[in-house]
Amino acid sequence: MDNLFAEACANGRQAAVLASVESLLGWDERTLMPPQAGSYRAEQAAAIAMLVHRQRTSPQQGERLARLADSPLARNAPADVVATIRLLKHDYDKQSRLPPRLVEELAKTCVEGQQAWAAARAESSWPKLAPWLERIFALKREQAACQLPDRDPYDALMDDYEPGARWTAVAERFHRLRGAIVTLVQDCVGARQRPDDAILKRHYPVAEQKAFVHEVAARIGFDFGRGRLDTTDHPFCSTMGPDDCRITTRWDENFLPTALFGVLHEAGHGLYEQGLPRGWYGLPPGEAASLGIHESQSRLWENMVGRSPAFWEWCFPLARQAFPEALGGATAQDVQRSLMAVTPSLIRVEADEVTYNLHVMMRFDLERAVVHGTLQVADLPEAWNERFAKDFGIRPPSAAEGVLQDIHWSGGLIGYFPTYTLGNMHAAQLMAAAERDLPELEREIAAGRFTGLLDWMRRHVHQKGRLLESEPLVEAATGSPAAERWLVESLRRRYGAAHGLA
């Protein structure tokens, strides 16, 4: 059986090599690819997707996994071996139910859809993207029906990002969270003591921003010997191997948080990728537990660390050195307080930490309605605007600032959005546990020493790989069942204080 297990792992690692080429094509498409190369890139992506699918679903691998699943090794071996057999079998069963024609068509259509999205957003033209979304949602429904036919179609799609999740349970948690957030937003917006974010809207030259955010990412622990930072239109993190993790951001000379918090967020993803067990790369113990856990890492570094007074006690001298004109007369407290402003706004990726979750929950409801057939793609812009006006009190003036702002649907990432808010919940709970276990953490951060927090995450999250699903992993790390109350308490404590709320 040991030889059979080694052969199954070798197949998984070879599939990971091919999948890393697929990731490299995707990274290049979003960073360096010439504008006219999109159609041929779609052909390349489809060809690689077919090779990956063929490797993952070979009959020989199916036979190996079936024998392993019925063997004593699947019950009595060490935990990482048991999990590898179980999860490789689960993944094989899901993937083998997909017809090759659908794999190829999805890969090709999603690349073309992303190209259409970029053009449509640039022109704020919904008609340019709508036909592509019609096709993509239809293909994703077909995928759901093939892969997990006994599940609700949205649950089947969400399983790719949040294994085992059910939309009804997620919706219940979001409903409880939503009530608390709406109340906090109302309290903050109506408060007499409101942070002023004008300092963030001064002139911050891009060249200086690039050096500044590179230094910040390196100081929190992102290893640029195993990664790099590039420019894109919608920030992301992509891993092409155990020593090749690439993060991206975008730049705004008149709003410092765009790049800085984009980099902190993506570097958080990168720290997770760089902290996974290297020897298990391409296999479940070397993979992330879920997108919700991945988001917990990015949002923790972006918000729990990056907006804290301790972080700015350390970071402000670097920022003032980089931007002497913009920050010449400012203090660390001025910058940190400006980051606590709560203001309903149009763009999700630039939203404050409190209203951000309203953006996510809206998208969760809309995409689920399209998958379930209760909302048509053609009606998305009006449904978006109506819901946005209800939730935020403002109506998007253009499609680019509304329904076209996110790349996810055009790239086939349907079922992905809820992981952002699940990640926020997990981040708050993990940070509370880290603060409990590391009594000197605030002083360490203020001194620019982040290894204590990073090591805690390595031990309790990164090194666990995919051995546990999200909620059991959070419970094991913190000692408490996963719950939304940690996020509610964190937001109320930090933002309530900044707005003079009792």
N, C-alpha and C positions, 0 to 999 in steps of 0.2 A: 504493500500500500504506500510505503514511503516513496517508491519510484513513481507510482501513479500520481501522488500528490505533487512531486517535483515536476512532472510533465504538465499537469494542469496549471501550475504556477508559471512555467515557462511559456505556455500559451497566453496566459494573462499578461505577462510582461511584454511579449511580442505585440499583443494588441495595444498595449500602452505606448509602445514605440510608434506604431502607426497612428494612434490617436494624437500623439504629440506633434506629428507632422500636420495633422488636421488643425490642431491648435495654432501652430505656427502660421499656417495659411490665414486663419482667422485674425491673428494678431496683425499680420502684414496688411490685410484688407482694411483694418481700422486705423492704421498708422501711416504706412508708407506707399501703399498701392496707388498707381496712377488712376485718375478718375475713369479713364476709358477701359480699364482692364477688368471691370466687374463681370462681364458676361463670361469671359474665359475663366476667371477665378471661380465662378459658379460650377463650371465643368470640372475644374481641378478638385474642388471641394466634394463634389458628387463622387468622383473617382476614388478619392481617399476614403470617404465614408463607406463606400462599398467594400474596400479592402479591410477596413476595421471591422465591419459587420461580418464579413466572411471569416475573419480570424476568430472573432468572439463566438461564432455560432457553428463552428466546424463540427461535423458529426462525431469525430474522434474526441473532441472536448466534451461533447454531450455524454458520450459513453463513459469517459473518465469520471465526470462529475456525478453521474448516476451511481457508479460503483462506489465512489468515495462517500456519497451521501448515505449509503446503506452499510458502510463499514464501521468498525469500532473506532477508527480514527476520527470520525465525525462526532463521536460522543466523549471519547476519553483522552484525546490529545490536548496539548496546551491551548489556552483560550484563543490565541491568535490563529492557530491552525484550524480549530473548530469553526471560528468565524469566517475564515477564508473559504473553507469548503461550503458552508451555508450560503454565503453571499455570492460566491462565484456561481453556484447553482441557481440562486434567485435571479441573478443578472442574465445568466444563459437562458433561462426559461423566458424571461421578458423579451430579450433580444431575438431569440429564435422564432418568436411569434410574429415578428415584423417581416413582411415580404420584401425581398431585395428591391423591388420596384419602388416601394414606399420609402425605403431608406434613401435611395438615390434621389427621388423627387423632392423629399424634404430638404436634403442637403443643398440641392441646387436652388430650390425656390426660396429658401431662407437667405442665402447669399444675395440673390436677386432682390429679395424683399428689403434687405438692409440697404442696398444701393438705392432702391426706390424711396426708402424712408429718408435717406440723406438729401436727395433731390427735393422731395416733397416738403421737408421741414425748411429747407433753404428758401423755398418759394411760398411757404405757408399754404400749400395746396393739398387739401384732403383728397380730391379726386385722383391725384397721382398715386396715392398709396392704397386707397380703398380696394381696388381689384386684387392687389397682392394680399391684403389681409383676409379677404374672402377666401382666397385659395389656401392661405396658411392655416386659418382656423379650421377649414374643412379637412386638411391633411392631418392636423393635430387631433381632431375628433376620430379620424380613422386610426391613427396611432394608438389612441386610448382604447378603442374597441379591440384592437389586435393584441395589445400587450397585457392588459388586465381586464378582460371582458366581463368579469363578475363584479367589477367595481363601478361606482359612479364615474363618468368620464372625467370630471374635474379632479377627483381623487386620483385617478390613474395618471393624469398628467402631473399632478403635484408630487406623485411618488418619485419622479425623476430628481426632484430637488429636496423634498422633505419626506424621506422614506417612512411609510406607515401612517402618514397624516391623513385625516379625514376633514373635509371642508366644514362639516357641521360643527365639529369640535373647535376648529379654528375660528369659525364665525362666532361661536359663543364667547370665546376668550376676547375676541376683538370687540364684541358688543359691550362687555364689561369695561374693557380698556377705553373704548370710545367715550363712554359716559364720563369717566374721570378726566379724560383729556379735554373734552369740550368745556367742562367746568373750569379747568385750569386755564385754558386759553381765554375764556371770558374774564376770569379774574385778572389775568396778566394784562390783557388789552385795556381793561377798565381801571387799572391801578394808577395811582397818582405818581408813584415812583417807577419810572420806566427807563430802562437802559437806552442810551443813544448810540446807534451804530454808525454815526457819521464818520468816525475815525477810520472805519474799514473801507470807506468809499473814496479815500484820497488816492493820489497817484502812486502806484506801485509798479515800477518798470519790470517788464517780463524777464529781462536778462537777470536782474537781481533776484526776482522770485525763483527762477530756476535754481540758482545756487543755494538760496535759503531753504527751499523745500527739500532739496537733495540732502543738505546737512541735517535737517530735522529727521528725515526718514532714516538716515544712517545712525543717528544718535539713539533712536528708539529701538534699533536692532536690526533693521532691514539690511541684509548682506548684499552689497552691490558687486561683490565678487561672484555672486550667484544670481544676480538680477540686474535690472536696468529700469530707467524711467523714460517714458516717451510721451508725445503729445497725441491727443485724439479728440474727437468731437463729443464722445460720451465715455467717461472714464471707466476702466475695467482693469482686472488683474488676470493674467493668463500664465499657465505653467506649461512649459515644453520639456520638462525633465527634472530630475531631482536637484539639478544645479542651474536651472534656467527658469526663473520666475520674473515675469515682466509686468510692471505696473505703469499706468498711464494717468494723465490728468489733462485739464484744459486751463487756459489762462485768461484772466481779465485784469487789465492794468488798473481798473478803477474799482476792484472789489477783491481784496486779499483772500477772503475765505474760499473763493472758487478753487484756486490751485492748492492752497495749504490744506484745507480739509478734504479735498479730493485725494491728495497724496497721503494724508494720515489714514483715510479710509482704505485706500487700495494697499498701502503698506501694511495695514492690519491684516488684510487678506494674505499678503505676501509673507508676513511673519508666520501665519498658520501653515502655509505651503512649505516654507523653509524649515518648519519645526516638525513636520510629519516624519515618521520613521523612515529614514532614507533606504535602509535595506529591504523594505517592503514596497518600494515604489512600484506602482502599477497594479498592486494587489490591495484588497480591502484594509489590512492593517496600516497601509501607507496612504490611504485616501481619507479625505475629510468626511466627518460623520454625516453632514447635510449642509445645504445652503443656509439654513437657519443658524447653525453653529458657525459657519463661515462668516455670516453677517454679524454674529455676536462679537467676533474678533475685530472686524473692521469698525463696527460702531463703537466698540469699547475704546479703541485707540483714538478714534475721531472725536467722540463726545465725552466719555467718562474721563479720559486723560486730557485730550486736546483743548477742552473748554474749561479746565479746572484752574483755580488760582495758582496751585502748585506748579502746573506746567508752565504758566506764563511768568512765574517768578524766575524759572530757568530760561525760558525761550525769549523773553522780551529783549534782553541785551543783544541776542543774535538778530532779532527783527529790527531793532533800532540801528544796528550797525549796517544792515542791508538796506534799510529805507530811512536814512537820516532826515530827509525833508518831510516825509509823511509822518514820522513818529518823533520828530525832534523835541517837541514840547510835551510828549505824552508819557504816561507811566504804564507799568505792567497792569495795574488795576484798571486803568482806562480801557486798555485793549480787552482784558478779560471780561469786564462788565459789558462792553459793547457786544460781545458774543452771546450774551444772555437775553438779547432782545427777542420778544415773541411778537411776530407780525405775520398774519396770514398773507401768503404770497403765491405766485402762479407756478413756480418751477420747483418740482420735487427735490432735485439734487441741490438746490440752494435754499431749501426751507430750513427754518430753525428746528431745533431738536424736538420741540413740543408739537408743533403742527405737522411735522414730517409724517407721523403715523396716520394722520387723516388722509394724506395723499395716497399712502399705501392701501389703506382700507377701501378707499374709493375704487382703486384699480382692481383690487381683489373682487369686489362686488361686480364690477363691469365685465371683467373677463370671464368670470364664472357664468354670468347671465348669457354671454355670447356662446360659451361652450354648451350650456344647457338649452340654448335655442329660444330663450325668452327675450333676447335682445339681438337685433340684426346688426351686422357690421356697418351697414349703411347708416344706422341710427346712432352710432357711437358718438359723433361730435355733439349732437344735441343732448344726448344722455350725459355726456361728460360735462357740458356747460351747465346743465340744470343741477346736477349733483354738486358741482364745484361752487355754484352760487349758493346752494343750500348749506354746504359745509364751511365755506370760507367767506361768504358775504361779498364775493367779487366774481365777475364773469370774465373768462378769458377773452381778450380782444381779438385774438387770432388763433388759427389752428396750431401754429408753431408754438404758441404759449399755452396751448391746451392739449388736445388729443394727439398731436404729433410730437410732443416733447420727448417721449421715451422710445428707445430703440427695441425694447423687449418683444413686443408683439410681432414686429417685422422680422425678427430673428428667430421666431418660433418659441420664445421663452415664455410659454403660457403655463401658469401655475407657479411661476417664479416669484411674483410680487409679494405674496404673504410672507415669504422668508425674511423680508426686510424688517417687518414689525416683530415677527418671532425672534429675529436676531436681536432687536432692541431689548425685548423682554429678557432673553438669556444673558445679554451683556450686563444689564443692571444686576441680575442675580449673581453672576460670576464676579463682578467687581465688588459687590458687597462681601462675598466670601473671601476674596483676596484681601480686602481691607481688614477683615476680621483676623485672617491668618498672618498678615504682615503689618504689625502695628506701626512700623516706621515708614510705611509706604509713602505717605504724603511728603515727609521730609526727603525721602529718596528722590521722588519726582522733582521736587523743588531744587534739588542739587543736580538734576540732569542725569540721575542714575536710574535706568529703567530695567536693569537686569533682574531685579527681584520680582517685578510684576511679570516680565516675560518668562522667567523660569517657572513661576507659578502656573502660567497658562501652558507652558510646555508640559509640565507634569500632569496637570489635571485635564487638559483638553487635547493639545497637539499630539502627544505621544500615544493617545488612546486610539488614534486613527478612526476607523469605521466599526470598531468592535461593538459600540453601543449606538442606539438611535438617539436622537436629540435629547428628549426629556430624561431618559435614564442617565445619559451622560451628565446633564446639568445637575441632576439629583446626586449622582455619585461625587461630583466635584464640590457641591455646596452643602450637602447634607440635608437639603430640603427639596420637596417636589417642585418641579418647574411651575411657576405661577407669574401672572402679570403684576401682582402687587409690588414686586421689587421695582419695576419700572415706574409705576405710579408714585411710589414713595420717593424714588430718586428724583423724578421730575419735579414733584411738589416741593421737595426740600431745596433743590438747587435753584429752580426758577422762581419759586415762591419767595425765597430770600432776596433774590435780585430785584424783585418787584415790590418789596416791602410788605409781603403778605404774611399774615400770622401763621 
